[in-house]
Amino acid sequence: MQQPARSISTNQTGIHQNLQKVVTRQLLSVSQRPLSSHTQQAFEEAINWLGKWQGELILDSCCGVGESTVNIAQAHPNARVIGIDKSALRTDKHTSYASALQNYLVLRADLNDFLRLLVANDKKLTKHYLLYPNPYPKSAHLQRRWYATSALKDILELGGILEVRSNWQLYIQEFSAALDIAHVKNQIALFESDKAMTPFERKYWQSGQSSWQLTAHL
Ligand SMILES: C[S@@+](CC[C@H](N)C(=O)[O-])C[C@H]1O[C@@H](n2cnc3c(N)ncnc32)[C@H](O)[C@@H]1O
C-alpha cells in the first residue's frame, strides 16, 4: 500500500532573508561546471529526435516516471514534448506509463546541464513544466531550490509559458519573488483539477494536501 505523503516541515517562517541576494547573484552568474557526459549524450538523442522540428517544443522538467510527459503530449498533439529526470530509477519505470504517442521522449539527464545545452543551441520553448520539484524546505538549503540556482537564468532564456506546481506554498511564493527580482510578471493560484497529472500530485492529494501553481509568460 502507498504511504501517505508527509506534509512539508520547514524552519522557515516566510520568504528566505537571503533570497534577493542569492537570486540577484545567480542571474549574473555563468556556470563553469563541466557538463556531465550522460547529459550530453541525452541531449544529442533529443536533438536527433527533433531533427528539423521547428514547431512547438515543451519541456517537462523533473518528470519523474514521465506520467506527466505523456499527459502533456496527449494534450498537445502538435507539439514535441521532452521529459527530463536525473533518476534512472524513475525514468526506467517509464515503460509502465508509456504510451504509443510519437510526440514525446523521456530522457535521463541532469536538468542543470540539459538547460544549459538547450540555451547554448538557441532552443526556445513554448511551454515549460516543473511539477513538484524537490522543495528542499530547510532554510540552509535555499540554494538547492531551482529559482535560487544558476538554472533560473537558463529557464528565463528558454522562454515560453512556465508552469510550476508544488505542495509547499512557500516554494511557489519564493519562485514568484525570484521572478519579480528578474522583472518577470507571474501569477500564483491554488491548483485544483479532477485528475492528477503526476504520481506525486496524486500522492499529495490523496493525503489531503493542496497544490499551488505559478504561471509566467517568459
Ligand atoms: C518530487 S519528484 C517529482 C516527480 C514528478 N514531477 C511528479 O510530480 O511525480 C522530483 C523529481 O526531480 C528530479 N530531479 C531532482 N533534481 C534533478 C536534476 N538536477 N535533474 C533532473 N531531475 C532532477 C528527481 O529525480 C525527482 O524525480
The ligand as a Gaussian input file, in Angstrom:
#p B3LYP/6-31G(d) Opt

LIG

0 1
 C        9.325000      15.118000      -6.094000
 S        9.843000      14.355000      -7.578000
 C        8.547000      14.813000      -8.702000
 C        8.496000      13.931000      -9.926000
 C        7.321000      14.219000     -10.879000
 N        7.398000      15.541000     -11.443000
 C        5.996000      14.008000     -10.181000
 O        5.353000      15.017000      -9.874000
 O        5.618000      12.856000      -9.973000
 C       11.190000      15.399000      -8.054000
 C       11.979000      14.848000      -9.232000
 O       13.008000      15.768000      -9.576000
 C       14.104000      15.024000     -10.070000
 N       15.309000      15.863000     -10.053000
 C       15.878000      16.459000      -8.977000
 N       16.999000      17.119000      -9.344000
 C       17.140000      16.944000     -10.682000
 C       18.101000      17.356000     -11.648000
 N       19.179000      18.075000     -11.293000
 N       17.929000      16.993000     -12.926000
 C       16.860000      16.248000     -13.303000
 N       15.919000      15.803000     -12.425000
 C       16.052000      16.150000     -11.147000
 C       14.170000      13.839000      -9.122000
 O       14.914000      12.773000      -9.679000
 C       12.680000      13.528000      -8.944000
 O       12.239000      12.561000      -9.860000

